[in-house]
Amino acid sequence: MKFLIYILITLTLSMFSHKAVKGDLEGAWVLVESSWNGEFFEVVSPLPVKLYADGNFIYTYYEDGKLGVGNGEYIMDKGLVTETITNNSNLDLIGQSFSYEPNFMGDKKSFIQTIDFNGNQLFERWKKTSCNVENCYILSSKPNQ
């Protein structure tokens, strides 16, 4: 079943996805799907979060059942994103850089990325958490009672 879902996602993304442009990553994202070398695994709750703002990022993740955090800087050039980790719970990751091409769906509310780690493939699908300006404004302008 997961293989069928993976095939459907791949076909959908090839027909309706687009490369990232400046500003597409800005905001908060939650990880909703992930696989390692094609084998999907359960995303543990609370869901990992990643925030992008002004060339910086911060994220949470789980490793061996423990919460980890990291942050760093990113650049985007012609749709290719390169992240460099400047701080992390796992000290071995500090200074490492990872590049990927995020593919967005038409509404830009989700994207997938595939990162190659020495021949091993990490696939992730992220979903945007922020609301649109109109809904945020309506909710925040509610009179105090």
C-alpha positions as CSV (number, residue, x, y, z in Angstrom):
1,M,0.0,0.0,0.0
2,K,2.8,2.4,0.9
3,F,4.5,1.6,-2.4
4,L,1.3,2.5,-4.3
5,I,1.0,5.8,-2.4
6,Y,4.7,6.6,-3.2
7,I,4.0,5.9,-6.9
8,L,0.9,8.2,-6.9
9,I,2.8,11.0,-5.1
10,T,5.7,10.7,-7.6
11,L,3.3,10.9,-10.6
12,T,1.4,13.8,-9.1
13,L,4.5,15.7,-8.3
14,S,5.9,15.2,-11.8
15,M,2.8,16.6,-13.3
16,F,2.0,19.5,-10.9
17,S,5.2,20.4,-9.0
18,H,7.5,23.3,-9.5
19,K,11.0,24.3,-8.4
20,A,11.5,26.6,-5.4
21,V,11.9,30.4,-5.9
22,K,12.9,33.0,-3.3
23,G,10.4,33.2,-0.5
24,D,8.8,29.7,-1.1
25,L,10.5,28.2,2.0
26,E,9.8,31.0,4.4
27,G,7.6,30.0,7.3
28,A,6.9,27.0,9.5
29,W,6.7,23.4,8.2
30,V,5.9,20.0,9.8
31,L,7.2,16.7,8.5
32,V,4.3,14.4,7.5
33,E,6.1,11.6,5.6
34,S,9.6,10.2,5.4
35,S,11.5,7.3,4.0
36,W,15.0,6.0,4.0
37,N,16.1,4.2,0.8
38,G,12.4,3.8,-0.2
39,E,11.3,2.3,3.2
40,F,8.7,4.5,4.8
41,F,8.7,4.9,8.6
42,E,6.3,6.4,11.0
43,V,6.8,10.1,11.8
44,V,6.7,10.3,15.6
45,S,4.5,12.8,17.4
46,P,4.9,15.6,18.1
47,L,5.8,16.1,14.5
48,P,9.2,17.4,13.6
49,V,9.1,21.1,12.8
50,K,11.3,23.2,10.5
51,L,11.3,27.0,10.3
52,Y,12.9,29.0,7.5
53,A,13.4,32.8,7.8
54,D,15.8,35.3,6.1
55,G,18.4,32.7,5.1
56,N,18.3,30.8,8.5
57,F,16.6,27.6,9.6
58,I,15.9,25.8,12.8
59,Y,14.4,22.3,13.2
60,T,13.5,19.6,15.5
61,Y,13.9,15.8,14.9
62,Y,13.9,12.5,16.7
63,E,16.9,10.2,16.8
64,D,16.8,6.9,18.8
65,G,13.6,8.2,20.5
66,K,15.1,11.4,21.7
67,L,14.3,14.9,20.7
68,G,17.1,16.8,18.9
69,V,17.3,20.3,17.6
70,G,19.5,22.0,15.0
71,N,19.9,25.3,13.2
72,G,21.9,26.8,10.4
73,E,21.9,28.9,7.3
74,Y,20.6,28.2,3.9
75,I,21.0,29.7,0.4
76,M,18.8,29.1,-2.6
77,D,20.3,29.3,-6.1
78,K,18.3,28.4,-9.2
79,G,15.9,26.2,-7.2
80,L,18.7,24.3,-5.4
81,V,18.8,24.8,-1.6
82,T,22.0,24.3,0.3
83,E,21.7,24.1,4.1
84,T,24.7,24.3,6.4
85,I,24.3,23.2,10.0
86,T,25.8,25.6,12.5
87,N,24.5,24.1,15.7
88,N,23.0,20.7,16.5
89,S,22.2,18.3,19.3
90,N,24.4,15.8,17.5
91,L,27.8,17.5,17.4
92,D,28.9,15.4,14.5
93,L,26.5,17.3,12.2
94,I,27.9,20.7,12.9
95,G,29.5,22.2,9.8
96,Q,27.9,19.7,7.4
97,S,26.1,21.0,4.3
98,F,23.2,19.3,2.5
99,S,21.7,20.2,-0.9
100,Y,18.3,19.4,-2.4
101,E,15.8,20.7,-4.8
102,P,12.4,21.1,-3.0
103,N,9.5,20.4,-5.3
104,F,6.3,22.3,-4.4
105,M,2.8,21.5,-5.3
106,G,0.8,24.2,-7.0
107,D,-0.6,25.7,-3.8
108,K,2.9,25.9,-2.2
109,K,1.5,24.4,1.0
110,S,3.7,21.3,0.8
111,F,6.9,20.2,-0.8
112,I,9.1,17.1,-1.1
113,Q,12.8,16.8,-0.9
114,T,15.2,14.0,-1.5
115,I,18.7,14.2,-0.1
116,D,21.5,11.8,-1.0
117,F,23.8,10.7,1.9
118,N,26.6,8.8,0.3
119,G,24.3,6.7,-1.9
120,N,21.5,6.5,0.7
121,Q,18.3,8.4,-0.1
122,L,16.3,10.4,2.5
123,F,12.8,11.3,1.2
124,E,10.7,13.8,3.1
125,R,7.4,15.6,2.6
126,W,6.8,18.8,4.5
127,K,3.5,20.6,5.1
128,K,3.1,24.3,5.8
129,T,1.6,25.2,9.1
130,S,0.9,28.9,8.8
131,C,-2.5,30.3,7.9
132,N,-3.1,32.8,5.1
133,V,-3.0,36.5,5.9
134,E,-6.8,36.9,5.8
135,N,-7.5,34.1,8.2
136,C,-4.8,35.1,10.6
137,Y,-6.1,38.7,10.5
138,I,-9.6,37.7,11.3
139,L,-8.6,35.5,14.1
140,S,-6.2,38.1,15.6
141,S,-8.7,40.9,15.3
142,K,-11.4,39.2,17.4
143,P,-12.4,41.6,20.2
144,N,-11.4,40.7,23.8
145,Q,-14.2,39.5,26.0
